[in-house]
Amino acid sequence: MGAAALALCAALAPAVTVAPAPARAADTVRGLQWYLDYLKIPAAHQITKGAGVTVAVVDSGVEASHPDLRGQVLAGHGTNATAARDGRRDDDKEKGHGTSMAGIIAGRGGGATHELGIAPAAKILPVSTGADTDGQDVVLGVRWAADNGADVINLSLGDEGAAPPELVDAINYALSKDAVVVASAGNVEQGDREVTVPANIPGVIAVSGFDKRGGFSAGSVQGPEVVIASPMESIIAPAPKAVSPNGYSVASGTSSAAAIISGVVALIRAKYPKLDAPNVISRLIETARDAGPAGRDPQFGFGRVDPVAALTRSVPAVTANPLLKGEAAGPTRAGGATRPGDDDGPAVEFGVSNKTGAIVQAGLCLGVPVIGLIVLFVVLRRRKRRTPPAAVGPYPGAPGVPPPGWPANQPPPAGYGPPQQPVSGYGPPPGQPGYPPPGHPPASTAPGQSGWPGSGPPSPGPHQQQ
């Protein structure tokens, strides 16, 4: 993959300005964080602040010495020789992009003059691609983050075109390691016309942007791959002193929108530590506020993010990444081919999203065998009724046989006729000379024909087993 095949989303957020020196309450860092109030982040922080969650920021590095990030940045990794080995230095001399993304996600706060992150108790794992980024750096960065404990991987970067196979593999590898991957959709101002790589890779949370009024931002790319929308306009964030003397900058772009979503995902993972990545993603999208056309749409995806709802609402469990519906089972390579050895899964799968559905499904499963038994019972009874009784010896009350104890010199009582003649081919039953089987067929029907007990092997019947 050639150099500059994938550019950092510092390019995706070009509208960067240095934050003004605070003069009024509204001009403080906290006062400029309009999105915190829009998303009700203070209420979300009453539930969780993201403790115990690690968010990898694959970017230009993170200035770990910034006051709002002090103690928040773990020792990370550099993907090439120009990057800091531990990722704890921002090599973007123009915008300090990595530092800004880290601050939006996990700024520690501490008053009106400090950045309060979406998940201020989460930790940042910086994965630096250095000043000169190419696609291979991003591939290496994603894989390293997945192997080193990242619960969330933030990719505020992108490029147009089809995803390179190596990057698709890296994303699928991260998904297989139970990481949630978040990426920016792209910016119109940068010339993007469609959802960029890696946001357009199946399974990734592709983030578009909306403005302060909740309307779709004219600066955001749209497309069928969009998953969710987040605030993106005039987002204040920490910046290295070399970029901004007062330590902050303001930018508009889907880079910031993606960082906000990464912070929300960190809150979900902290509140529900036993949830796997697919269920975290499901909770994020199932609780989004629908916007634009009903259902998923190219601008807002499943809707505007709603952090409080994502932390509190009841959401049915899923067994697979909901963003991979319609894709081949399991992670895929570029072009949709499954990996060797991937299991295609069951041919038929039932999904149950509520208790009523579970009851109906259980009733159907139990009812089918019960109905089958009833039908079998009815058939057997009908066949039994149509089967003539087997020929047996004389019994009291049979034609030609007097009741037990009847005097031999007396004629039989009414209903007891003289013995019938035996059927041709039948010998007299033992002890009863000349007695034929009761109910024998007319003499014109030959013994041994269908339905007849002849002298040969018996013909099959419902009471016999073959």
Beta strands, then each sheet from edge to edge (+ up, - down):
strand 1: 7-8
strand 2: 15-18
strand 3: 54-59
strand 4: 77-78
strand 5: 123-128
strand 6: 152-155
strand 7: 157-158
strand 8: 180-184
strand 9: 205-210
strand 10: 228-231
strand 11: 235-238
strand 12: 248-252
sheet 1: 1+ 7-
sheet 2: 2+ 12- 11+
sheet 3: 4+ 5+ 3+ 6+ 8+ 9+ 10+
end
